[in-house]
Amino acid sequence: MDSHFDNKVIWITGASSGIGKALAIDLSKLNCKVYITARSEEKLNEIVTQCAKDNVTALPGDLTDKQTNIKICEEIMKESGHMDIAILNAGTCEYVDIDNFNSDLFERLTKVNFISMVYGIEACLPLLYKSRHAQLIGMSSTAAYLGLPRSEAYGATKAAIRNMFGALRVSLSGKGISTSVICPGFVETELTDQNDFDMPALITAQKASEYILDGISKKKQEIHFPRKFSLTLKLIGSLPNPLLTWILRKTVVRT
Ligand SMILES: NC(=O)c1ccc[n+]([C@@H]2O[C@H](COP(=O)([O-])OP(=O)(O)OC[C@H]3O[C@@H](n4cnc5c(N)ncnc54)[C@H](OP(=O)(O)O)[C@@H]3O)[C@@H](O)[C@H]2O)c1
């Protein structure tokens, strides 16, 4: 698996904490060049100093800004001349309060989770085209598999990403770029620390990184884990709507 990443130039977004940070630290141990992005320059620099080898570069920035994505990719181009793997992972989560339905929340999440990724793809595609082994990876979620109460906004952004990658998989396949979409279940990170409910099948960010790197090395089109949980959600999501609604009302909705 490790040799898959040999001499690769890799960009990871959302690398200052959680899953992105675990990926950055794991990849830094291999023979590859890693660029890491997030808003927090301080956290990124700390990760760079934690890494044993001198192969990680912090390129901080707010990815909701289109020009920032372009500038970061220009930096990578200047230093490395191309990009082999883009792992577009940055994202956030907020839950909808159905009694205070608020479009601002939808706008915020769409901008951070979806539009930022679109900016990232636009900025890195020219660099990926210069690679002979290009891989474009997008972070979705198992929340994309079905509409979950309170997740009307978060789930919608993740479903948009999964749908977009379904199309990109076909459009880019003839152009030498393979794609993967990642759909994790619950992972213990700053993002899920805010959750006030039991999270079934919760795994560590370290374990998530292992699943993801294994999936990337096998060029899996969809990397979903932990499998028992992700397959169960997929199955529930395919149930007829009346049955699905009944199950979710019984198990998820609090009155
Ligand atoms: N944890 C889970 O259970 C779970 C499950 C399914 C999918 N995911 C997805 O996995 C990804 C990583 O989440 P995580 O759980 O590792 O959460 P996290 O620890 O909160 O990490 C989120 C990362 O995104 C960065 N980020 C947020 N807004 C940004 C912006 N505007 N510009 C640049 N970077 C930004 C954050 O850095 P700064 O704050 O420094 O910018 C941070 O590095 C997200 O897309 C999330 O939706 C997580």
The ligand as an SDF file (V2000), in Angstrom:
LIG
                    3D

 48 52  0  0  0  0  0  0  0  0999 V2000
  -15.9520   13.3160   11.7540 N   0  0  0  0  0  0  0  0  0  0  0  0
  -16.9080   12.6180   11.1260 C   0  0  0  0  0  0  0  0  0  0  0  0
  -17.6520   11.8120   11.7500 O   0  0  0  0  0  0  0  0  0  0  0  0
  -17.1160   12.7680    9.6550 C   0  0  0  0  0  0  0  0  0  0  0  0
  -17.9630   11.8600    9.0100 C   0  0  0  0  0  0  0  0  0  0  0  0
  -18.1770   11.9900    7.6460 C   0  0  0  0  0  0  0  0  0  0  0  0
  -17.5270   12.9900    6.9320 C   0  0  0  0  0  0  0  0  0  0  0  0
  -16.6910   13.8660    7.5920 N   0  0  0  0  0  0  0  0  0  0  0  0
  -16.0600   14.9150    6.8030 C   0  0  0  0  0  0  0  0  0  0  0  0
  -14.6640   14.8410    6.9660 O   0  0  0  0  0  0  0  0  0  0  0  0
  -14.0770   16.1320    6.7400 C   0  0  0  0  0  0  0  0  0  0  0  0
  -13.1180   16.4320    7.8710 C   0  0  0  0  0  0  0  0  0  0  0  0
  -13.8540   16.5490    9.0550 O   0  0  0  0  0  0  0  0  0  0  0  0
  -13.2830   16.2160   10.4990 P   0  0  0  0  0  0  0  0  0  0  0  0
  -14.2770   15.3340   11.1440 O   0  0  0  0  0  0  0  0  0  0  0  0
  -11.8740   15.8070   10.4230 O   0  0  0  0  0  0  0  0  0  0  0  0
  -13.4800   17.6350   11.2040 O   0  0  0  0  0  0  0  0  0  0  0  0
  -12.4800   18.7480   11.7500 P   0  0  0  0  0  0  0  0  0  0  0  0
  -11.5040   18.1430   12.7010 O   0  0  0  0  0  0  0  0  0  0  0  0
  -13.3460   19.8350   12.2210 O   0  0  0  0  0  0  0  0  0  0  0  0
  -11.6850   19.1840   10.4310 O   0  0  0  0  0  0  0  0  0  0  0  0
  -12.2110   20.0670    9.4900 C   0  0  0  0  0  0  0  0  0  0  0  0
  -11.0490   20.6820    8.7210 C   0  0  0  0  0  0  0  0  0  0  0  0
  -11.5710   21.5460    7.7060 O   0  0  0  0  0  0  0  0  0  0  0  0
  -10.9010   22.7950    7.8020 C   0  0  0  0  0  0  0  0  0  0  0  0
  -11.7430   23.8770    7.2980 N   0  0  0  0  0  0  0  0  0  0  0  0
  -13.0010   24.2070    7.6970 C   0  0  0  0  0  0  0  0  0  0  0  0
  -13.4160   25.2930    7.0470 N   0  0  0  0  0  0  0  0  0  0  0  0
  -12.4200   25.6730    6.2250 C   0  0  0  0  0  0  0  0  0  0  0  0
  -12.2250   26.7430    5.3120 C   0  0  0  0  0  0  0  0  0  0  0  0
  -13.1780   27.6700    5.0980 N   0  0  0  0  0  0  0  0  0  0  0  0
  -11.0620   26.8330    4.6430 N   0  0  0  0  0  0  0  0  0  0  0  0
  -10.0780   25.9210    4.8490 C   0  0  0  0  0  0  0  0  0  0  0  0
  -10.1890   24.8910    5.6930 N   0  0  0  0  0  0  0  0  0  0  0  0
  -11.3490   24.7750    6.3740 C   0  0  0  0  0  0  0  0  0  0  0  0
  -10.5770   22.9390    9.2970 C   0  0  0  0  0  0  0  0  0  0  0  0
   -9.4820   23.7970    9.5300 O   0  0  0  0  0  0  0  0  0  0  0  0
   -9.5470   25.3450    9.9880 P   0  0  0  0  0  0  0  0  0  0  0  0
  -10.6390   25.4660   10.9860 O   0  0  0  0  0  0  0  0  0  0  0  0
   -8.1740   25.5820   10.5390 O   0  0  0  0  0  0  0  0  0  0  0  0
   -9.8040   26.0830    8.7350 O   0  0  0  0  0  0  0  0  0  0  0  0
  -10.1550   21.5110    9.6170 C   0  0  0  0  0  0  0  0  0  0  0  0
   -8.8160   21.3150    9.2530 O   0  0  0  0  0  0  0  0  0  0  0  0
  -15.2600   17.0990    6.6370 C   0  0  0  0  0  0  0  0  0  0  0  0
  -15.5280   17.3610    5.2790 O   0  0  0  0  0  0  0  0  0  0  0  0
  -16.4170   16.3200    7.2520 C   0  0  0  0  0  0  0  0  0  0  0  0
  -17.6610   16.7190    6.7660 O   0  0  0  0  0  0  0  0  0  0  0  0
  -16.4750   13.7700    8.9270 C   0  0  0  0  0  0  0  0  0  0  0  0
  1  2  1  0
  2  3  2  0
  2  4  1  0
  4  5  1  0
  4 48  2  0
  5  6  2  0
  6  7  1  0
  7  8  2  0
  8  9  1  0
  8 48  1  0
  9 10  1  0
  9 46  1  0
 10 11  1  0
 11 12  1  0
 11 44  1  0
 12 13  1  0
 13 14  1  0
 14 15  2  0
 14 16  1  0
 14 17  1  0
 17 18  1  0
 18 19  2  0
 18 20  1  0
 18 21  1  0
 21 22  1  0
 22 23  1  0
 23 24  1  0
 23 42  1  0
 24 25  1  0
 25 26  1  0
 25 36  1  0
 26 27  1  0
 26 35  1  0
 27 28  2  0
 28 29  1  0
 29 30  1  0
 29 35  2  0
 30 31  1  0
 30 32  2  0
 32 33  1  0
 33 34  2  0
 34 35  1  0
 36 37  1  0
 36 42  1  0
 37 38  1  0
 38 39  2  0
 38 40  1  0
 38 41  1  0
 42 43  1  0
 44 45  1  0
 44 46  1  0
 46 47  1  0
M  CHG  2   8   1  16  -1
M  END
$$$$
